[in-house]
């Protein structure tokens, strides 16, 4: 961080961020984002290789039998209807949220698990997107919690720890304290309360507008988004928040689509039933053919 914040100053900074996030208004968000933008916050990043599959789900809310347009299951384009803060997006900001596992994408989308809603059936369509051009994403620095049981997070933390030690100076402990605080903000269950997203959203936008140190390539790189653990399934798999350019520049391509019913069996178990796979995806016309 710029000007080497002392331990006391870091504590005051975190206390102020918490204070303004609890006020829950746009002026408070402006304070949080502007405060972060005044700082120089080093953060790690990783490359996601070509061939990796990513999953994004959407609920059927308006009696739709099928989604027939690729754009229906991609990032939102009706940005003026995005009126609330998300974990990694502002109002009127479209972000391509997805997961690296199908189960997580469905769970993050359906209230059966996301809110433990008392509904027995939810209809979802999940797009399978393949990475066609290598993309780079920031990763949360979960230090000093290097005993996380999520294998992906363990890998990220191990690499981050090596980077930290190689650049250690008098500001390192304060930087780690700030990163640990931000990581805890991303791990908060939302309970559908957008006010819980002010700090994570502000930091996400800090990441979108800055370059990260790619721990695989060992160099500073422009970013396509960020990577963070699921609050529903923290022990396996990861979520991603990607900038729309990733889709628009064909860095990821839709290669499969499945419509399915998510059926709740008890408070903690569900199964996927009645699956129907799309027959054909026409990238030129933006159409999904089901029959």
Secondary structure, DSSP 8 states (H G I E B T S, - for coil): -TT---HHHHHHHHHHHHHHHTT-SHHHHHHHHHHHHTS----EEEEE-TT-EEEEEEE--S--S---BGGGGSS-S-GGG--S--SS--TT--EEEEESSHHHHHHHH-HHHHS--S-SEEEEEEEEEEE-S-EEEEE---TT-TT-S-HHHHHHHHHHHHHHHHT--TTHHHHHHHHHHHHHHHTS--TT-GGGGHHHHHHHHHHHTS-EEETTTTEEE--SEEEEE-SSSTTS-EEEEEETHHHHTTSEEEEEEEEEEEEE-SSS-EEEEEEEE-SEEETTTTEEE--
